[in-house]
Amino acid sequence: MPGTVIVGTQWGDEGKGRFTDLLCEDMSMVVRYQGGHNAGHTIIADGHTLALQLVPSGILYRHVTPVIGNGVVVDPAVLIAECDMLEGKGIDTSRLKLSGNAHLIMPYHQELDKVTERFLGKNKLGTTKRGIGPSYADKATRVGIRVQDLLDEKIFSAKLDLALREKNGVLAKVYNRLPMKASEIFTRYRSYLERLEPMIADTVELIHETLERNENVLFEGAQATFLDLDQGTYPYVTSSNPVAGGACTGAGVGPRHINRIIGVAKAYVTRVGSGPFPTDLFDEVSDLLVDRGGEYGTNTGRRRRPGWLDAVMLRHAVRLNSLTELALTKLDVLAPLTELKICVAYEDESGRRYDHVPYHQSVLHKVKPVYETLPGWGAEIGEVARFEDLPAAARDYVAAIESLAGVPVTFCSVGPARGQTVVMPAAA
């Protein structure tokens, strides 16, 4: 079956959007399968710099149907504002489809996200406070409100009243916040329906119709492997499943519909917020990576924590996602460095070596990286169009990543623009 998944292999911000955009030329449909507007991706193409939060990258292509799948949680005001932004740039959004089974982010989710994070104090998780986690929590406890509920005002009103009975009790009695009024939320959310109703569709049926016509479908996740609720560095994770397997539940397809899984890896590593990070840097290299890489959150503006490439994580991501290949981003950011390091193993306090990610949090939080040092190339590479024209040290660095990960690198970015992508000989 002609299904392709594109997934981040680190803690997010790897640059998945640019490769999604690159692959769209051969796709009929692009499906976002999880996450919410806590994850953004920036695309630079055709004179546009677009910071997208919910709308799939394929929106730039007239032949692509962009789909927001059932696994996504949606703030309708954010979605409408994003469509308005795109329309203002002359980009048609009429092809966008929104799953009726996607869950809505409600105002009480956002309020609970804020007060809970404040309540945790120094133990806070570093959420974006946009209601993502509480919305997924309601989905799991089966009291969530879905997009399709907006279509029936009686159902929507009944579900909203039931939800607020519990949420207002928590907000008032635990956090000393004023209760929210059902009538105000009802009126506001029903007002969104005029804009949303033309998008709402049975997306599972649309996806399968496309696959059965043997047309290519790209499934894109938000965040990344080590922010996965089950496989990531819990509790410093997101509230859904970004791993490739999440495409099955988040879009409504089976594993046999997918035959290509592309893992996107930054040529170094970054993460935002709290949590373990074995190769975390606190020196002048850290500042260089942040400055040259523009390492600030697309949505939040928060400074990312940079570190050397972690091949232990990368190998584990290959396993967890059954990756067929890697797409490497921001190789150009490393250009000024005279030497580079790759973490090839971890060592714990007793000197025990780990060639895999230890499952126990007490171990992972305290491991030290074991580095392999490689020479840098000391030259800008933004104008390079062919792999063989890269400096020898850059080619060696890519080869080392391939060897350590166990899968080939098929794409390599040497700058932020769509045209600054080197297609490797094996993928050409």
ZAMARGU-4260 file (C-alpha; in steps of 0.2 Angstrom, whole numbers, plus 5000, padded with zeros to 4 digits):
<rodrens>
0) 5000/5000/5000 | 5006/5018/4996 | 5007/5025/5013 | 5022/5035/5020 | 5024/5040/5038
5) 5036/5055/5043 | 5041/5055/5061 | 5053/5065/5072 | 5067/5054/5080 | 5072/5065/5094
10) 5062/5078/5105 | 5054/5087/5091 | 5059/5102/5081 | 5069/5092/5069 | 5061/5100/5054
15) 5048/5088/5048 | 5038/5101/5040 | 5051/5105/5026 | 5052/5086/5021 | 5034/5084/5022
20) 5033/5099/5010 | 5047/5091/4999 | 5038/5074/4998 | 5021/5082/4994 | 5024/5083/4975
25) 5021/5065/4974 | 5007/5064/4987 | 4988/5065/4984 | 4984/5067/5003 | 4993/5073/5018
30) 4986/5067/5035 | 4991/5074/5052 | 4988/5060/5064 | 4990/5067/5082 | 4994/5082/5093
35) 4987/5099/5094 | 4993/5117/5091 | 5006/5114/5104 | 5017/5109/5090 | 5022/5120/5075
40) 5032/5118/5059 | 5039/5131/5048 | 5040/5130/5030 | 5049/5142/5018 | 5043/5140/5000
45) 5037/5150/4985 | 5041/5166/4994 | 5031/5161/5009 | 5037/5158/5027 | 5023/5148/5035
50) 5022/5144/5054 | 5009/5130/5054 | 5001/5123/5069 | 4986/5112/5064 | 4985/5113/5045
55) 4995/5099/5036 | 5010/5105/5026 | 5002/5099/5010 | 4990/5114/5010 | 5003/5122/4998
60) 4999/5110/4984 | 4983/5111/4974 | 4984/5093/4970 | 4985/5088/4989 | 4970/5085/5000
65) 4976/5090/5018 | 4967/5080/5032 | 4967/5083/5051 | 4964/5065/5057 | 4954/5059/5072
70) 4969/5058/5083 | 4972/5077/5083 | 4964/5088/5097 | 4958/5104/5089 | 4956/5122/5096
75) 4943/5128/5083 | 4948/5146/5085 | 4966/5142/5081 | 4961/5132/5066 | 4950/5146/5059
80) 4964/5159/5062 | 4977/5148/5054 | 4965/5146/5038 | 4962/5165/5038 | 4981/5168/5038
85) 4984/5156/5024 | 4969/5163/5014 | 4977/5180/5017 | 4993/5174/5008 | 4983/5168/4993
90) 4983/5150/4998 | 4967/5140/4996 | 4961/5131/5011 | 4944/5124/5004 | 4952/5107/5002
95) 4956/5105/5020 | 4946/5090/5028 | 4943/5089/5047 | 4939/5072/5055 | 4922/5073/5064
100) 4930/5061/5077 | 4944/5073/5082 | 4942/5080/5100 | 4939/5098/5104 | 4950/5108/5115
105) 4938/5118/5127 | 4941/5134/5137 | 4941/5123/5153 | 4955/5112/5146 | 4966/5128/5144
110) 4962/5135/5161 | 4966/5118/5169 | 4982/5117/5160 | 4988/5133/5166 | 4983/5131/5185
115) 4990/5113/5186 | 5007/5118/5179 | 5007/5132/5191 | 5002/5121/5205 | 5017/5109/5201
120) 5029/5122/5204 | 5047/5116/5202 | 5040/5099/5196 | 5031/5107/5182 | 5032/5097/5165
125) 5035/5112/5154 | 5018/5111/5144 | 5013/5125/5132 | 4997/5128/5143 | 4986/5126/5128
130) 4974/5113/5134 | 4982/5098/5125 | 4985/5087/5139 | 4968/5090/5148 | 4959/5087/5131
135) 4967/5070/5129 | 4964/5066/5147 | 4945/5069/5144 | 4946/5058/5128 | 4954/5044/5138
140) 4940/5045/5152 | 4927/5046/5138 | 4920/5063/5143 | 4928/5073/5129 | 4918/5083/5116
145) 4921/5079/5098 | 4920/5090/5082 | 4905/5081/5076 | 4896/5085/5092 | 4895/5103/5086
150) 4883/5098/5072 | 4869/5093/5085 | 4866/5107/5097 | 4857/5096/5109 | 4871/5083/5110
155) 4884/5097/5112 | 4874/5106/5126 | 4871/5090/5136 | 4890/5085/5134 | 4896/5103/5139
160) 4884/5104/5154 | 4891/5087/5160 | 4909/5092/5158 | 4907/5108/5167 | 4899/5100/5182
165) 4915/5092/5185 | 4927/5105/5179 | 4920/5119/5188 | 4920/5109/5204 | 4939/5106/5202
170) 4943/5124/5196 | 4933/5132/5211 | 4937/5120/5225 | 4955/5115/5221 | 4962/5130/5212
175) 4950/5144/5219 | 4946/5149/5201 | 4929/5156/5195 | 4917/5144/5187 | 4915/5144/5168
180) 4898/5148/5161 | 4891/5134/5149 | 4880/5147/5140 | 4895/5158/5135 | 4905/5143/5129
185) 4890/5135/5120 | 4887/5152/5110 | 4906/5154/5106 | 4908/5136/5100 | 4892/5135/5090
190) 4898/5151/5081 | 4913/5142/5074 | 4902/5130/5065 | 4899/5141/5050 | 4917/5140/5046
195) 4920/5122/5052 | 4906/5113/5044 | 4912/5113/5026 | 4928/5105/5032 | 4920/5091/5043
200) 4921/5074/5035 | 4923/5055/5037 | 4941/5056/5035 | 4944/5037/5038 | 4933/5034/5022
205) 4942/5047/5012 | 4960/5040/5017 | 4955/5023/5012 | 4947/5028/4996 | 4963/5037/4991
210) 4974/5021/4996 | 4963/5010/4987 | 4965/5020/4971 | 4984/5017/4974 | 4987/5035/4977
215) 5001/5041/4989 | 4996/5046/5006 | 5008/5054/5018 | 5005/5053/5037 | 5013/5067/5047
220) 5015/5067/5066 | 5019/5082/5078 | 5032/5082/5091 | 5043/5066/5090 | 5048/5049/5096
225) 5055/5053/5114 | 5040/5064/5117 | 5028/5049/5114 | 5016/5046/5129 | 5021/5027/5130
230) 5039/5027/5123 | 5046/5044/5128 | 5055/5051/5143 | 5039/5050/5154 | 5032/5061/5162
235) 5041/5074/5151 | 5031/5069/5136 | 5016/5074/5126 | 4999/5067/5128 | 4998/5057/5112
240) 5008/5045/5102 | 5019/5053/5089 | 5028/5037/5084 | 5024/5029/5068 | 5012/5017/5075
245) 5002/5032/5081 | 4997/5035/5062 | 4987/5019/5063 | 4975/5024/5077 | 4976/5043/5073
250) 4971/5041/5055 | 4962/5025/5055 | 4973/5014/5044 | 4981/4997/5048 | 5000/4993/5047
255) 5000/4985/5030 | 4994/5001/5023 | 5011/5009/5026 | 5027/5004/5017 | 5039/5018/5020
260) 5044/5026/5037 | 5055/5042/5036 | 5063/5047/5052 | 5069/5065/5053 | 5084/5069/5063
265) 5093/5085/5067 | 5112/5085/5064 | 5113/5088/5083 | 5099/5087/5096 | 5087/5100/5104
270) 5073/5099/5117 | 5061/5111/5124 | 5056/5111/5143 | 5061/5099/5156 | 5067/5082/5156
275) 5082/5071/5154 | 5095/5075/5140 | 5111/5066/5141 | 5120/5077/5128 | 5114/5093/5135
280) 5127/5107/5132 | 5130/5123/5142 | 5145/5130/5133 | 5149/5141/5119 | 5145/5127/5107
285) 5127/5128/5114 | 5126/5146/5110 | 5132/5144/5093 | 5119/5130/5089 | 5105/5141/5096
290) 5111/5156/5086 | 5114/5148/5069 | 5100/5135/5071 | 5087/5148/5076 | 5083/5136/5090
295) 5068/5145/5097 | 5050/5137/5098 | 5039/5140/5083 | 5024/5143/5094 | 5031/5147/5111
300) 5047/5157/5107 | 5056/5147/5121 | 5075/5144/5119 | 5078/5126/5115 | 5091/5116/5124
305) 5105/5110/5112 | 5116/5095/5113 | 5127/5084/5102 | 5119/5071/5091 | 5114/5056/5102
310) 5116/5040/5092 | 5109/5029/5106 | 5092/5038/5105 | 5093/5037/5086 | 5095/5018/5086
315) 5081/5017/5098 | 5070/5028/5087 | 5074/5017/5072 | 5068/5002/5082 | 5052/5010/5089
320) 5047/5017/5072 | 5053/5003/5060 | 5062/5017/5050 | 5066/5013/5032 | 5077/5029/5031
325) 5083/5045/5039 | 5081/5063/5033 | 5095/5074/5041 | 5092/5092/5044 | 5103/5107/5049
330) 5119/5100/5044 | 5124/5118/5039 | 5123/5124/5057 | 5138/5114/5061 | 5149/5122/5048
335) 5160/5133/5059 | 5165/5119/5071 | 5182/5112/5070 | 5177/5096/5078 | 5161/5087/5081
340) 5155/5074/5094 | 5142/5060/5092 | 5136/5051/5108 | 5138/5032/5104 | 5134/5025/5122
345) 5130/5030/5139 | 5139/5026/5156 | 5130/5026/5173 | 5138/5031/5190 | 5145/5013/5192
350) 5154/5014/5175 | 5142/5002/5167 | 5140/5005/5148 | 5123/5006/5139 | 5122/5004/5120
355) 5103/5006/5122 | 5092/5018/5130 | 5090/5012/5148 | 5071/5010/5153 | 5073/5015/5171
360) 5071/5034/5174 | 5084/5034/5188 | 5097/5028/5177 | 5093/5039/5162 | 5093/5055/5172
365) 5111/5052/5178 | 5120/5044/5163 | 5135/5052/5155 | 5137/5052/5136 | 5152/5042/5128
370) 5157/5052/5113 | 5166/5048/5097 | 5175/5064/5090 | 5175/5068/5071 | 5183/5082/5062
375) 5173/5097/5057 | 5173/5104/5039 | 5175/5123/5043 | 5166/5129/5027 | 5148/5135/5023
380) 5138/5122/5013 | 5122/5131/5010 | 5125/5132/4991 | 5129/5113/4989 | 5117/5104/4978
385) 5125/5086/4977 | 5131/5075/4991 | 5147/5072/4982 | 5151/5091/4982 | 5150/5092/5001
390) 5166/5093/5010 | 5174/5076/5014 | 5172/5078/5033 | 5153/5082/5031 | 5151/5066/5020
395) 5160/5057/5034 | 5149/5064/5047 | 5133/5058/5037 | 5141/5041/5034 | 5145/5039/5053
400) 5126/5043/5057 | 5121/5030/5044 | 5132/5017/5052 | 5127/5020/5070 | 5108/5021/5066
405) 5108/5006/5054 | 5097/5014/5041 | 5102/5025/5026 | 5101/5044/5025 | 5091/5048/5010
410) 5089/5067/5012 | 5100/5080/5019 | 5096/5099/5022 | 5110/5112/5020 | 5099/5127/5024
415) 5081/5132/5028 | 5073/5134/5011 | 5065/5120/5001 | 5079/5121/4988 | 5092/5118/5000
420) 5090/5099/5001 | 5102/5087/4995 | 5095/5071/4989 | 5107/5056/4992 | 5112/5045/4978
425) 5103/5030/4985 | 5086/5040/4985 | 5088/5049/4968
</rodrens>
